[in-house]
Amino acid sequence: MNGMDDPNMVRRVRHGVMLLILFLLGNPGAPVHGQESLDSLRQRAQKGSAEAQAALGTGYQNGQGVHQDLAEAARWFRKAAEQGNTAAQNSLGFLYDYGGGVPFDHQEAAKWYRKAAEQGYAEAELNLAWIYDSGQGFPMDHAEAAKWYRRSAEHGNGEAAFDLGVMYEQGQGVTPDFGEAAKWYRKAAEQGMHVAQLALGRLYASGRGVAHDPAEAARWYQKAADLGLATAQYELSRAYSSGEGVAADPVAAYQWMDLAAFRALDAAREKYSGQRDALRARLSAEQLAEAKRRVEAWKAKWMR
C-alpha cells in the first residue's frame, strides 16, 4: 500500500489541501449580500446586525467588494461570533486555525469551532473533529473526533461521513465495524466524493461489511475514475484486465492504466507506468490506437 492508498493519509492530505485552498482563495463563510451595497451592509453591521457583520467579515476575508484584509475580517467575525452567529464562529475559528489576521492558535480555533458545533453547524463539527483527530492544540483523542465526525455526518457533511467511515474501517476511536464503514462511505460516495467511492468499491471487492460483489466494486471504481482519482483508475484497469465485475477488455484496461499513470503522484507513477507498458504488449496496433484515442478524449473532457 503506497501512501495515497492509505485512507488516513488521504484524510490528512485532503484536509491540509482544503485549508490551504480556503486560505488562498477564500472561505465561503457567511454569504455576502450581492444585491446590497457595501455601504448599506457596513451600516447594518455597525448597528449590530450579526448577519451583516458576518457577511462583511466574509467580504474582507475573500476580498469581495473590498481589498482583502484578514485582520479586518477577524474583527467583524468576532463581533458576529460574540452574538452567537455560527458561520462567524466557524470562520473566526478557521482564521485562528491558519493564523490569518490573528495569531496562530489551535486552542482558540477549537474554542470558536466548538461554539458553532454545539449549535449544530456541520462545518464546525467537522473542523472540531479534525483538531481532536490530529492532536493539534489538544491531546489526540480519536473517540472525541469520531463523536464530532458523526454529528457533522448526520447533518449531511460528506467529508465527515468519509472520515467516520475511515475510523470504523481502521478502528480508531470506535470499535472496528466494516458494515458501519460501508454505511458512511456510501453517504459520502453518493455526494460525489471520489475517495469514498474508491473506499466503498474496495469493500465490495473484498466482501468486508457488504456482500462480495465485483460488479458493484467496479461500478464505484468507475465513478471515482471518471472524477480523476488515479488509484480508482488503477483498480478499474485491473478489473478490465481480469474480467472481475466487468467484461474483460484489454483496450479499457490499457486506457485506465495509462490515465492512472498520468494522474498519479510520483510515488505511484512508476508502478502504474510499468503495468501500462505490460498491458501495451498485449494489444494489436488497432487496439492500441483505440486505447490512446479514449485516453485523449478523457483528458480533453476532464481538463475542460
TORZAVO-460199 format. One record per atom (N, C-alpha, C): residue in three letters; residue number from 0; x, y, z. Coordinates in steps of 0.1 Angstrom, whole numbers, plus 2048, in hexadecimal, padded with zeros to 3 digits. Example, Ala and Ser with C-alpha at 12.3 -4.5 7.8 and 13.67 -1.06 7.14 Angstrom:
<atoms>
ala;0;884;7C7;84E
ala;0;87B;7D3;84E
ala;0;884;7DF;84E
ser;1;880;7EA;847
ser;1;889;7F5;847
ser;1;881;800;84F
</atoms>
This chain:
<atoms>
met;0;809;7F4;800
met;0;800;800;800
met;0;809;80C;800
asn;1;808;815;7F6
asn;1;80F;821;7F6
asn;1;808;82C;7FE
gly;2;80F;837;800
gly;2;809;841;80A
gly;2;7FB;845;806
met;3;7F9;848;7F9
met;3;7EC;84D;7F5
met;3;7E1;842;7F4
asp;4;7E5;835;7F7
asp;4;7DA;82B;7F8
asp;4;7D6;82A;806
asp;5;7DD;830;810
asp;5;7D9;82F;81E
asp;5;7CE;839;821
pro;6;7C3;835;825
pro;6;7B8;83F;828
pro;6;7BC;84A;832
asn;7;7C4;846;83C
asn;7;7C8;851;845
asn;7;7D0;85B;83E
met;8;7D9;857;836
met;8;7E2;860;82E
met;8;7D9;869;825
val;9;7CF;863;81F
val;9;7C6;86A;816
val;9;7BF;875;81E
arg;10;7BA;872;82A
arg;10;7B3;87B;832
arg;10;7BC;887;836
arg;11;7C8;884;83A
arg;11;7D1;88F;83E
arg;11;7D5;898;832
val;12;7D9;892;827
val;12;7DC;89A;81B
val;12;7D0;8A2;817
arg;13;7C5;89C;816
arg;13;7B9;8A3;812
arg;13;7B6;8AF;81B
his;14;7B7;8AD;828
his;14;7B3;8B8;831
his;14;7BD;8C3;830
gly;15;7CA;8BF;82F
gly;15;7D4;8CA;82D
gly;15;7D3;8D2;820
val;16;7D0;8CB;815
val;16;7CD;8D2;809
val;16;7C1;8DA;809
met;17;7B6;8D5;810
met;17;7AA;8DD;811
met;17;7AD;8EA;819
leu;18;7B4;8E9;824
leu;18;7B7;8F5;82C
leu;18;7BF;8FF;824
leu;19;7C9;8FA;81C
leu;19;7D1;903;814
leu;19;7C9;90A;809
ile;20;7C1;902;803
ile;20;7B8;908;7F8
ile;20;7AF;913;7FE
leu;21;7A9;910;809
leu;21;7A0;919;810
leu;21;7A8;926;814
phe;22;7B4;924;819
phe;22;7BC;92F;81D
phe;22;7C0;938;811
leu;23;7C4;932;806
leu;23;7C9;939;7FB
leu;23;7BD;93F;7F2
leu;24;7B2;937;7F1
leu;24;7A7;93C;7E8
leu;24;79B;941;7F0
gly;25;79B;93F;7FD
gly;25;78F;944;804
gly;25;787;938;80A
asn;26;781;93B;815
asn;26;778;932;81C
asn;26;76A;937;81A
pro;27;760;92E;815
pro;27;753;933;812
pro;27;74D;93A;81E
gly;28;74E;935;82A
gly;28;74A;93C;836
gly;28;73B;941;835
ala;29;738;94C;83A
ala;29;72A;952;839
ala;29;729;958;82B
pro;30;71D;957;825
pro;30;71B;95C;818
pro;30;71D;96B;817
val;31;723;970;80D
val;31;724;97F;80B
val;31;717;982;803
his;32;710;98D;807
his;32;704;990;800
his;32;707;998;7F3
gly;33;705;990;7E8
gly;33;709;995;7DB
gly;33;701;9A1;7D7
gln;34;6F4;9A2;7DB
gln;34;6EC;9AD;7D6
gln;34;6EC;9B9;7E0
glu;35;6F3;9B8;7EB
glu;35;6F4;9C2;7F4
glu;35;701;9CA;7F3
ser;36;701;9D7;7F3
ser;36;70D;9DF;7F2
ser;36;716;9DD;7FE
leu;37;723;9DE;7FC
leu;37;72C;9DD;807
leu;37;729;9E7;812
asp;38;725;9F3;80E
asp;38;722;9FD;818
asp;38;716;9F9;821
ser;39;70C;9F4;81A
ser;39;700;9EF;822
ser;39;704;9E4;82B
leu;40;70C;9DA;826
leu;40;710;9CF;82E
leu;40;718;9D4;83A
arg;41;721;9DD;838
arg;41;729;9E2;843
arg;41;721;9EA;84D
gln;42;717;9F1;849
gln;42;70E;9F8;852
gln;42;706;9EF;85B
arg;43;701;9E4;855
arg;43;6FA;9DA;85D
arg;43;704;9D3;867
ala;44;710;9D0;862
ala;44;71A;9CA;86B
ala;44;71D;9D3;877
gln;45;71F;9E0;874
gln;45;722;9E9;87E
gln;45;717;9EB;888
lys;46;70A;9E9;884
lys;46;6FF;9EA;88D
lys;46;6FD;9DD;895
gly;47;705;9D3;892
gly;47;704;9C7;89A
gly;47;6FE;9BB;894
ser;48;6FB;9BB;887
ser;48;6F6;9AF;881
ser;48;700;9A4;87F
ala;49;6FF;999;886
ala;49;708;98E;886
ala;49;70A;988;878
glu;50;6FE;988;871
glu;50;6FE;982;863
glu;50;707;98B;85A
ala;51;705;999;85B
ala;51;70D;9A2;853
ala;51;71C;9A2;857
gln;52;71F;9A1;864
gln;52;72C;9A0;869
gln;52;733;994;863
ala;53;72C;988;863
ala;53;732;97C;85E
ala;53;735;97D;84F
ala;54;72B;983;848
ala;54;72C;985;839
ala;54;738;98F;836
leu;55;739;999;83E
leu;55;744;9A3;83C
leu;55;751;99C;83E
gly;56;752;994;849
gly;56;75E;98C;84C
gly;56;762;983;840
thr;57;758;97D;83A
thr;57;75B;974;82E
thr;57;760;97C;823
gly;58;75A;988;821
gly;58;75F;991;816
gly;58;76E;995;818
tyr;59;771;998;824
tyr;59;77F;99C;827
tyr;59;788;98F;826
gln;60;783;984;82A
gln;60;78C;978;829
gln;60;78E;974;81A
asn;61;784;975;812
asn;61;785;970;804
asn;61;789;97B;7FA
gly;62;789;988;7FF
gly;62;78C;993;7F6
gly;62;780;996;7ED
gln;63;774;994;7F1
gln;63;768;996;7E9
gln;63;763;9A4;7EC
gly;64;765;9AD;7E2
gly;64;760;9BB;7E4
gly;64;769;9C4;7EB
val;65;773;9BE;7F2
val;65;77D;9C6;7F9
val;65;78A;9BF;7F7
his;66;795;9C6;7FB
his;66;7A2;9C0;7FB
his;66;7A3;9B5;806
gln;67;7A8;9AA;803
gln;67;7A9;99F;80D
gln;67;7B1;9A4;819
asp;68;7AC;9A2;825
asp;68;7B2;9A6;831
asp;68;7AD;99C;83C
leu;69;7B6;993;83F
leu;69;7B2;988;848
leu;69;7B0;98D;856
ala;70;7B8;997;85A
ala;70;7B6;99D;868
ala;70;7A9;9A3;869
glu;71;7A5;9AB;85E
glu;71;797;9B1;85F
glu;71;78C;9A6;85E
ala;72;78F;99C;856
ala;72;785;990;856
ala;72;784;98B;864
ala;73;78F;988;86B
ala;73;78E;983;879
ala;73;786;98C;882
arg;74;788;999;880
arg;74;781;9A3;889
arg;74;772;9A2;887
trp;75;76E;9A1;87B
trp;75;75F;9A0;879
trp;75;75A;992;87C
phe;76;761;988;879
phe;76;75D;97A;87D
phe;76;75B;97A;88C
arg;77;765;980;894
arg;77;764;97F;8A2
arg;77;757;986;8A7
lys;78;754;992;8A2
lys;78;748;999;8A6
lys;78;73B;990;8A4
ala;79;73B;989;898
ala;79;72F;980;895
ala;79;730;974;89E
ala;80;73C;96E;8A0
ala;80;73E;962;8A7
ala;80;739;964;8B6
glu;81;73C;970;8BB
glu;81;739;972;8C9
glu;81;72A;974;8CB
gln;82;723;976;8C0
gln;82;714;976;8C0
gln;82;70E;968;8BD
gly;83;717;95E;8BC
gly;83;712;950;8B9
gly;83;710;94C;8AB
asn;84;715;954;8A1
asn;84;714;951;893
asn;84;71D;945;890
thr;85;717;93A;88C
thr;85;71F;92D;88B
thr;85;729;92E;87F
ala;86;725;934;874
ala;86;72E;935;868
ala;86;73A;93E;86C
ala;87;738;949;874
ala;87;743;951;878
ala;87;74C;94A;882
gln;88;746;942;88B
gln;88;74E;93B;895
gln;88;757;931;88E
asn;89;752;92A;884
asn;89;75A;921;87C
asn;89;765;928;874
ser;90;761;933;86E
ser;90;76B;93A;866
ser;90;776;940;86F
leu;91;773;945;87B
leu;91;77D;94A;884
leu;91;786;93F;889
gly;92;780;933;88B
gly;92;788;928;88F
gly;92;792;924;884
phe;93;78D;925;877
phe;93;795;922;86C
phe;93;7A1;92B;86B
leu;94;79F;938;86E
leu;94;7AA;942;86D
leu;94;7B4;93F;878
tyr;95;7B0;93B;884
tyr;95;7B9;937;88E
tyr;95;7C0;92A;88B
asp;96;7B9;921;884
asp;96;7BF;914;880
asp;96;7CA;916;876
tyr;97;7CA;920;86E
tyr;97;7D4;922;864
tyr;97;7DC;92F;866
gly;98;7D9;936;871
gly;98;7E1;942;874
gly;98;7DF;94D;86A
gly;99;7D2;94F;866
gly;99;7CF;95A;85C
gly;99;7C9;966;863
gly;100;7D1;971;864
gly;100;7CB;97D;86A
gly;100;7CB;97D;879
val;101;7CE;971;87F
val;101;7CF;96F;88D
val;101;7DA;966;890
pro;102;7DF;965;89D
pro;102;7EA;95C;89F
pro;102;7E6;94E;89D
phe;103;7EF;946;898
phe;103;7ED;937;896
phe;103;7EA;931;8A4
asp;104;7DE;92B;8A6
asp;104;7DB;926;8B3
asp;104;7D0;91B;8B1
his;105;7D4;90E;8B2
his;105;7CB;903;8B0
his;105;7C1;903;8BC
gln;106;7C5;906;8C8
gln;106;7BB;906;8D3
gln;106;7B1;910;8D1
glu;107;7B4;91C;8CD
glu;107;7AA;926;8CA
glu;107;7A1;922;8BE
ala;108;7A7;91C;8B4
ala;108;79F;917;8A9
ala;108;795;90D;8AE
ala;109;799;903;8B7
ala;109;790;8F9;8BC
ala;109;785;900;8C4
lys;110;788;90A;8CC
lys;110;77E;911;8D4
lys;110;773;916;8CB
trp;111;776;91C;8C0
trp;111;76C;922;8B7
trp;111;765;917;8AF
tyr;112;76D;90D;8AB
tyr;112;766;902;8A4
tyr;112;75C;8FC;8AD
arg;113;760;8FA;8BA
arg;113;757;8F3;8C3
arg;113;74A;8FB;8C5
lys;114;74B;908;8C6
lys;114;73F;910;8C8
lys;114;735;90E;8BC
ala;115;73A;90E;8B0
ala;115;732;90B;8A4
ala;115;72D;8FD;8A4
ala;116;736;8F4;8A7
ala;116;733;8E5;8A6
ala;116;728;8E2;8B0
glu;117;728;8E8;8BC
glu;117;71E;8E5;8C6
glu;117;710;8EA;8C2
gln;118;710;8F3;8B8
gln;118;703;8F7;8B2
gln;118;6FF;8F0;8A5
gly;119;707;8E5;8A2
gly;119;704;8DC;897
gly;119;709;8E1;88A
tyr;120;713;8EA;889
tyr;120;719;8EE;87D
tyr;120;722;8E4;877
ala;121;71F;8DD;86C
ala;121;725;8D1;868
ala;121;734;8D4;864
glu;122;737;8DF;85E
glu;122;745;8E1;85A
glu;122;74E;8E3;867
ala;123;749;8E9;871
ala;123;750;8EB;87E
ala;123;752;8DE;885
glu;124;747;8D5;884
glu;124;748;8C8;88A
glu;124;754;8C0;883
leu;125;755;8C1;876
leu;125;760;8BB;86F
leu;125;76D;8C0;873
asn;126;76E;8CE;874
asn;126;77B;8D4;877
asn;126;77F;8D0;886
leu;127;776;8D0;88F
leu;127;779;8CC;89C
leu;127;77E;8BE;89D
ala;128;777;8B5;895
ala;128;77B;8A7;895
ala;128;789;8A6;890
trp;129;78D;8AE;886
trp;129;79A;8AD;880
trp;129;7A5;8B1;88B
ile;130;7A2;8BB;893
ile;130;7AB;8BF;89D
ile;130;7AE;8B4;8A7
tyr;131;7A3;8AD;8AB
tyr;131;7A5;8A1;8B4
tyr;131;7AC;896;8AD
asp;132;7A9;894;8A0
asp;132;7AF;889;899
asp;132;7BE;88A;896
ser;133;7C2;897;894
ser;133;7D0;89A;891
ser;133;7D8;89D;89D
gly;134;7D2;8A0;8A9
gly;134;7D9;8A4;8B5
gly;134;7E0;8B1;8B4
gln;135;7D9;8BA;8AD
gln;135;7DF;8C8;8AB
gln;135;7D8;8D1;8B6
gly;136;7E0;8D5;8C0
gly;136;7DB;8DD;8CA
gly;136;7D5;8D6;8D6
phe;137;7D2;8C9;8D4
phe;137;7CD;8C0;8DF
phe;137;7D3;8B3;8DE
pro;138;7D3;8AB;8E8
pro;138;7D8;89D;8E7
pro;138;7CF;896;8DD
met;139;7D5;88D;8D4
met;139;7CD;886;8CA
met;139;7C3;87E;8D1
asp;140;7B6;87E;8CC
asp;140;7AB;877;8D3
asp;140;7A2;872;8C7
his;141;7A4;866;8C3
his;141;79D;861;8B8
his;141;78E;85F;8BB
ala;142;78B;85B;8C8
ala;142;77D;859;8CB
ala;142;775;866;8CA
glu;143;77C;871;8CF
glu;143;775;87E;8CE
glu;143;774;883;8C0
ala;144;77E;880;8B8
ala;144;77E;883;8A9
ala;144;772;87B;8A3
ala;145;771;86E;8A6
ala;145;766;867;8A0
ala;145;758;86C;8A4
lys;146;757;871;8B0
lys;146;74A;877;8B4
lys;146;746;883;8AC
trp;147;750;88B;8A9
trp;147;74D;897;8A1
trp;147;74C;894;892
tyr;148;754;88B;88D
tyr;148;752;886;880
tyr;148;744;881;87E
arg;149;73F;879;887
arg;149;732;874;886
arg;149;727;87F;886
arg;150;728;889;88F
arg;150;71E;894;88F
arg;150;71E;89B;882
ser;151;72A;89E;87D
ser;151;72B;8A5;870
ser;151;725;89D;865
ala;152;729;890;865
ala;152;723;887;85A
ala;152;714;886;85B
glu;153;70F;885;867
glu;153;700;885;869
glu;153;6FA;891;864
his;154;701;89C;864
his;154;6FC;8A9;85E
his;154;6FF;8AA;84F
gly;155;703;89F;849
gly;155;704;89F;83B
gly;155;712;8A2;835
asn;156;71C;8A3;83D
asn;156;72A;8A7;838
asn;156;730;89A;833
gly;157;733;89A;826
gly;157;739;88F;81F
gly;157;747;88C;824
glu;158;74F;896;826
glu;158;75D;894;82A
glu;158;75D;88E;838
ala;159;754;892;841
ala;159;754;88C;84E
ala;159;74F;87D;84D
ala;160;746;87A;844
ala;160;742;86C;842
ala;160;74D;864;83D
phe;161;755;869;834
phe;161;761;861;830
phe;161;76B;85F;83C
asp;162;76D;869;843
asp;162;777;868;84E
asp;162;772;85E;859
leu;163;765;85E;85B
leu;163;75F;855;865
leu;163;760;847;85F
gly;164;75E;845;852
gly;164;760;838;84C
gly;164;76E;833;84E
val;165;778;83B;84C
val;165;786;837;84E
val;165;788;833;85D
met;166;782;83A;866
met;166;784;836;874
met;166;77E;829;877
tyr;167;772;826;871
tyr;167;76C;819;873
tyr;167;775;80E;86C
glu;168;77A;811;861
glu;168;782;807;85A
glu;168;78F;804;861
gln;169;795;80F;867
gln;169;7A2;80E;86E
gln;169;7A1;80B;87D
gly;170;794;80C;882
gly;170;793;80A;891
gly;170;799;815;899
gln;171;798;822;894
gln;171;79D;82D;89C
gln;171;792;834;8A3
gly;172;792;834;8B0
gly;172;788;83B;8B8
gly;172;77B;834;8B8
val;173;779;829;8B1
val;173;76D;821;8B0
val;173;771;812;8AF
thr;174;768;80A;8B2
thr;174;76A;7FB;8B0
thr;174;76B;7F9;8A1
pro;175;774;7F2;89B
pro;175;775;7EF;88D
pro;175;768;7E9;888
asp;176;762;7EE;87D
asp;176;756;7E9;878
asp;176;755;7EC;869
phe;177;757;7E2;861
phe;177;758;7E5;853
phe;177;74A;7E8;84D
gly;178;73F;7E3;854
gly;178;732;7E7;84F
gly;178;72F;7F5;851
glu;179;733;7FB;85D
glu;179;732;809;85F
glu;179;73B;811;856
ala;180;747;80C;854
ala;180;750;813;84A
ala;180;749;814;83D
ala;181;743;809;838
ala;181;73C;809;82B
ala;181;731;813;82B
lys;182;729;814;836
lys;182;71E;81D;837
lys;182;722;82B;835
trp;183;72D;82F;83C
trp;183;731;83D;83C
trp;183;738;840;82F
tyr;184;740;837;82A
tyr;184;746;839;81D
tyr;184;73C;83B;812
arg;185;731;833;813
arg;185;726;835;809
arg;185;720;843;809
lys;186;71E;848;815
lys;186;718;856;816
lys;186;721;860;810
ala;187;72E;85E;812
ala;187;738;868;80C
ala;187;739;865;7FD
ala;188;739;858;7F9
ala;188;73A;855;7EB
ala;188;72E;85A;7E3
glu;189;722;859;7E8
glu;189;716;85E;7E1
glu;189;716;86D;7E0
gln;190;71F;874;7E7
gln;190;720;883;7E6
gln;190;72B;886;7DB
gly;191;731;87B;7D5
gly;191;73B;87E;7CB
gly;191;749;87E;7D0
met;192;74C;879;7DC
met;192;75A;87A;7E1
met;192;762;86E;7DC
his;193;76C;871;7D4
his;193;772;865;7CD
his;193;77A;85C;7D6
val;194;780;861;7E1
val;194;787;858;7E9
val;194;77E;84F;7F1
ala;195;772;853;7F4
ala;195;768;84B;7FA
ala;195;763;841;7F0
gln;196;761;844;7E3
gln;196;75D;83B;7D9
gln;196;767;830;7D8
leu;197;774;833;7D8
leu;197;77F;829;7D7
leu;197;77E;820;7E4
ala;198;77D;826;7EF
ala;198;77D;81E;7FC
ala;198;771;815;7FC
leu;199;765;819;7F7
leu;199;759;811;7F7
leu;199;75C;805;7ED
gly;200;761;809;7E1
gly;200;764;7FF;7D7
gly;200;76D;7F4;7DD
arg;201;777;7F8;7E4
arg;201;780;7EE;7EA
arg;201;779;7E5;7F4
leu;202;770;7EA;7FC
leu;202;768;7E1;805
leu;202;760;7D7;7FD
tyr;203;75A;7DB;7F2
tyr;203;753;7D2;7EA
tyr;203;75C;7C7;7E3
ala;204;768;7CC;7DF
ala;204;772;7C3;7D9
ala;204;776;7B8;7E3
ser;205;777;7BC;7F0
ser;205;77D;7B2;7FA
ser;205;771;7AB;802
gly;206;765;7B1;801
gly;206;75A;7AB;808
gly;206;75A;7AE;817
arg;207;761;7B9;81B
arg;207;761;7BD;829
arg;207;756;7C7;82B
gly;208;74D;7C3;834
gly;208;742;7CC;838
gly;208;736;7CC;82F
val;209;738;7C7;823
val;209;72E;7C6;818
val;209;730;7B8;811
ala;210;726;7B4;80A
ala;210;727;7A8;802
ala;210;732;7AA;7F8
his;211;73A;79F;7F6
his;211;744;7A0;7EB
his;211;73D;7A1;7DE
asp;212;741;7AC;7D7
asp;212;73A;7AF;7CA
asp;212;744;7B7;7C1
pro;213;74B;7B0;7B9
pro;213;755;7B6;7B0
pro;213;74F;7C0;7A6
ala;214;742;7BD;7A2
ala;214;73C;7C7;799
ala;214;739;7D4;7A0
glu;215;734;7D3;7AC
glu;215;732;7E0;7B4
glu;215;73F;7E7;7B7
ala;216;749;7DF;7BA
ala;216;757;7E5;7BC
ala;216;75B;7ED;7AF
ala;217;759;7E7;7A4
ala;217;75D;7ED;797
ala;217;755;7FA;794
arg;218;748;7F9;798
arg;218;73F;805;796
arg;218;744;811;79E
trp;219;749;80F;7AA
trp;219;74D;81A;7B3
trp;219;75B;81E;7AE
tyr;220;764;814;7AA
tyr;220;771;818;7A4
tyr;220;76F;821;798
gln;221;765;81E;790
gln;221;762;826;784
gln;221;75F;834;787
lys;222;756;836;791
lys;222;752;843;795
lys;222;75E;84B;79A
ala;223;767;845;7A2
ala;223;772;84C;7A7
ala;223;77D;84F;79C
ala;224;77E;845;793
ala;224;787;846;788
ala;224;783;852;77F
asp;225;776;853;77C
asp;225;771;85D;774
asp;225;774;86B;77A
leu;226;775;86C;787
leu;226;778;878;78E
leu;226;787;87B;78F
gly;227;78F;872;789
gly;227;79E;874;788
gly;227;7A6;86F;793
leu;228;7A1;866;79C
leu;228;7A9;860;7A7
leu;228;7B1;855;7A1
ala;229;7BF;857;7A2
ala;229;7C8;84D;79C
ala;229;7C7;83F;7A1
thr;230;7C5;83E;7AE
thr;230;7C5;830;7B4
thr;230;7B8;829;7AF
ala;231;7AD;830;7AE
ala;231;7A1;82A;7A8
ala;231;7A3;826;79A
gln;232;7AA;82E;792
gln;232;7AD;82B;784
gln;232;7B5;81E;783
tyr;233;7BF;81D;78D
tyr;233;7C7;811;78D
tyr;233;7BE;805;791
glu;234;7B5;806;79B
glu;234;7AD;7FB;79E
glu;234;7A3;7F7;793
leu;235;79E;801;78C
leu;235;795;7FE;781
leu;235;79D;7F7;775
ser;236;7A9;7FB;773
ser;236;7B1;7F5;769
ser;236;7B3;7E6;76C
arg;237;7B6;7E3;779
arg;237;7B8;7D5;77D
arg;237;7AB;7CD;77B
ala;238;7A0;7D4;77E
ala;238;793;7CC;77C
ala;238;791;7C9;76D
tyr;239;794;7D2;764
tyr;239;793;7D0;756
tyr;239;79D;7C5;751
ser;240;7A8;7C5;757
ser;240;7B3;7BC;753
ser;240;7AF;7AE;757
ser;241;7A9;7AC;763
ser;241;7A6;79F;768
ser;241;798;79A;765
gly;242;78F;7A4;761
gly;242;781;7A0;75F
gly;242;779;79F;76C
glu;243;77F;7A5;777
glu;243;778;7A5;784
glu;243;76D;7B0;785
gly;244;761;7AC;784
gly;244;756;7B5;786
gly;244;752;7BD;779
val;245;75A;7BB;76F
val;245;757;7C1;762
val;245;75C;7B7;757
ala;246;757;7B9;74B
ala;246;75C;7B0;740
ala;246;76B;7B4;73D
ala;247;774;7AA;73C
ala;247;782;7AC;739
ala;247;783;7B5;72D
asp;248;78B;7BF;72E
asp;248;78D;7C8;723
asp;248;79B;7CE;723
pro;249;7A4;7C8;71B
pro;249;7B2;7CD;71C
pro;249;7B4;7DB;717
val;250;7AC;7E0;70F
val;250;7AD;7EE;70B
val;250;7A9;7F7;716
ala;251;79E;7F4;71E
ala;251;79B;7FC;729
ala;251;7A5;7FB;734
ala;252;7AB;7EF;736
ala;252;7B5;7ED;740
ala;252;7C1;7F6;73D
tyr;253;7C5;7F7;731
tyr;253;7D0;800;72E
tyr;253;7CC;80E;730
gln;254;7C0;812;72B
gln;254;7BC;820;72C
gln;254;7BD;824;73A
trp;255;7B7;81D;744
trp;255;7B6;821;752
trp;255;7C3;821;759
met;256;7CC;817;755
met;256;7D9;817;75B
met;256;7E2;822;756
asp;257;7E0;826;749
asp;257;7E8;832;744
asp;257;7E3;83E;74B
leu;258;7D6;840;74D
leu;258;7D1;84B;754
leu;258;7D5;84B;763
ala;259;7D6;840;769
ala;259;7DB;83F;777
ala;259;7E9;844;778
ala;260;7F2;840;76E
ala;260;7FF;845;76E
ala;260;800;854;76B
phe;261;7F7;859;763
phe;261;7F7;867;760
phe;261;7F3;86F;76C
arg;262;7E9;86A;774
arg;262;7E4;871;780
arg;262;7EB;86F;78D
ala;263;7F3;864;78D
ala;263;7F9;860;79A
ala;263;804;86A;79F
leu;264;806;86A;7AC
leu;264;811;870;7B2
leu;264;81E;868;7AF
asp;265;82A;86E;7B1
asp;265;836;867;7AE
asp;265;838;85A;7B4
ala;266;833;858;7C0
ala;266;835;84B;7C7
ala;266;82E;840;7C0
ala;267;823;842;7B9
ala;267;81C;837;7B2
ala;267;81E;837;7A3
arg;268;823;843;79E
arg;268;823;844;78F
arg;268;82C;839;789
glu;269;837;836;78F
glu;269;840;82C;78A
glu;269;839;81E;789
lys;270;832;81B;794
lys;270;82B;80E;795
lys;270;821;80D;78A
tyr;271;818;818;788
tyr;271;80E;817;77F
tyr;271;813;817;770
ser;272;81E;81F;76E
ser;272;824;81F;761
ser;272;829;812;75D
gly;273;82F;80A;766
gly;273;834;7FD;763
gly;273;829;7F4;760
gln;274;81E;7F4;767
gln;274;813;7EC;764
gln;274;80C;7EF;757
arg;275;80C;7FC;754
arg;275;806;801;747
arg;275;80F;7FB;73B
asp;276;81C;7FB;73D
asp;276;825;7F6;732
asp;276;823;7E7;730
ala;277;820;7E0;73B
ala;277;81E;7D2;73A
ala;277;810;7CF;733
leu;278;806;7D8;735
leu;278;7FA;7D6;72E
leu;278;7FB;7DA;720
arg;279;803;7E3;71C
arg;279;805;7E7;70E
arg;279;80A;7DB;706
ala;280;812;7D3;70C
ala;280;818;7C7;704
ala;280;80D;7BE;700
arg;281;801;7BE;706
arg;281;7F6;7B5;702
arg;281;7ED;7BB;6F7
leu;282;7EF;7C7;6F3
leu;282;7E6;7CD;6EA
leu;282;7EB;7CD;6DC
ser;283;7E1;7CC;6D3
ser;283;7E5;7CE;6C4
ser;283;7E7;7DD;6C2
ala;284;7EC;7E0;6B6
ala;284;7EE;7EE;6B3
ala;284;7E0;7F5;6B3
glu;285;7D6;7EF;6AE
glu;285;7C9;7F5;6AD
glu;285;7C3;7F7;6BB
gln;286;7C5;7ED;6C4
gln;286;7C0;7EF;6D2
gln;286;7C8;7FA;6D9
leu;287;7D5;7FA;6D7
leu;287;7DD;805;6DE
leu;287;7D8;813;6D9
ala;288;7D6;814;6CC
ala;288;7D1;821;6C7
ala;288;7C4;825;6CD
glu;289;7BB;81B;6CF
glu;289;7AE;81E;6D5
glu;289;7AF;822;6E3
ala;290;7B8;81B;6EA
ala;290;7BA;81E;6F9
ala;290;7C0;82C;6FA
lys;291;7C9;830;6F2
lys;291;7CF;83D;6F2
lys;291;7C4;848;6EF
arg;292;7BC;844;6E5
arg;292;7B1;84E;6E2
arg;292;7A8;850;6EE
arg;293;7A4;846;6F5
arg;293;79C;847;701
arg;293;7A3;84F;70C
val;294;7B0;84D;70D
val;294;7B8;855;717
val;294;7B7;863;714
glu;295;7BA;867;708
glu;295;7BA;875;704
glu;295;7AC;87B;705
ala;296;7A1;873;702
ala;296;794;878;704
ala;296;790;87B;712
trp;297;795;872;71B
trp;297;792;874;729
trp;297;79A;880;72E
lys;298;7A6;882;72A
lys;298;7AE;88D;72F
lys;298;7A8;89A;72A
ala;299;7A3;89B;71E
ala;299;79D;8A7;718
ala;299;790;8AA;720
lys;300;788;8A0;723
lys;300;77C;8A2;72B
lys;300;77F;8A6;739
trp;301;788;8A0;740
trp;301;78B;8A2;74E
trp;301;792;8B0;750
met;302;79A;8B4;746
met;302;7A1;8C1;748
met;302;799;8CD;744
arg;303;78D;8CB;73F
arg;303;785;8D7;73B
arg;303;781;8DF;748
</atoms>
